[in-house]
């Protein structure tokens, strides 16, 4: 928690879970209730689209971490983090 300036917000809040150095949620706002609502509204919007995960944006954050074993989504595509190779996903018809 810190005090910052320069965003010019007069009300409300902005939040993102895209923080590449430490993969934490970053939120900037003028008051605590609006800051809490900024992430809640994103998850509510994901749920409205049919997502059943408790925190869609929290899950998205972990998909790109290549230091966690198994697989990651990167700019190269799907990567097998143990073998350090790209993997072609199998696409089938539903």
Secondary structure, DSSP 4 states (H G I P E B T S, - for coil): ------S--SS-EEEES--TTT---EEEESSHHHHHHHHHHHHHHHHHTT--STTHHHHHHHHT-TTSSSEEEETTEEEETTTTEEEPPP----
